[in-house]
Amino acid sequence: MVAIMWQYFLVIQFFIECNVLTLGQHETCKENSGGKNCNLQYAVLNVIPHDKDAFTQGLTYFDGKLYESIGMYGNSQVCKVRELNPENGNVVQKTSMSNSYFGEGMTYFEDKDGNHRLMQITWKARKGFIYDLNLNLIKSFTYQTTNGDGWGITYNPVEQEFVVSDGSPWLVFWDRDTLQEKRRIRVILEENSNRGVSYLNELEFWNGYILANVWYKDFILLINPKNGMTEQIIDFSSLYTDRDPNADCLNGISVTNRRDEFFITGKYWPFLYRIKFYGFFEEETKRS
């Protein structure tokens, strides 16, 4: 009951928060897009079984393996990091977290010594964890965001920096080696607008852009990491329409081993979707 009331409070807060853009259904997306394309095309390539008891907070992929961060307090069998078989969704390996932690976003990265690593953050504890690819804990660390929360995380290998969301319109950039903040940007939908896009959640870095879930919305935003501008809005409202009553919101984005293909899922979703984007690079070519 407490969890339900807390979710209800956050939803109400989302709609009344001033100076923050509220994204609605596809028609609202069109109205608020500032002329941006809300119809970046995608095709579903495969539908893979997914654990419907998994409260998905983060997905990340490397070398044929998909890693998932699961959240929820008080159940060490739920709050875990795990390796999934991306072909059938089976759990290959998992490691539990302390019941005092609420697992959030996770990303793959390569450290300064060339080691392959996973980084996971937590919701309220301000504590992160670094694992090897066998899910052995390498180290833990403390961190700060704009409000202390940790929601989503991704990694930009070119700039060697992590990008972190905390449920606000801000994205914080951490140096890979020091884990100290380098800068931050406020995500907006329209140029010269003061309205930030709040409740940014799971993140993925793709072709120089940041993909972001928005909490309790069936959209993924394509964000310019230099200025926070939303370049595209991808509408996933038709992806999983006949939802199980226990299924929660869209949350979970990961690249795959193929260009422009992604894994997409949600909290308590019984399916993991492999999709492919169309249209964006054609538009980029026309503009160049």
Secondary structure by P-SEA (a helix, b strand, c coil): caaaaaaaaaaaaaaacccbbbbccaaaaaaaccccccccccccccccccccccccccccccccbbbbbbbbccccccccccccccccccccccccccccccccbbbbbbccccccbbbbbbccccbbbbbccccccccccccccccccccbbbbbccccbbbbbccccbbbbbccccccccbbbbbbcccccccccccccbbbbcccbbbbbcccccbbbbcccccccccbbbbccccccccccccccbbbbbcccccccccccccccccccccccccaaaaaaaac
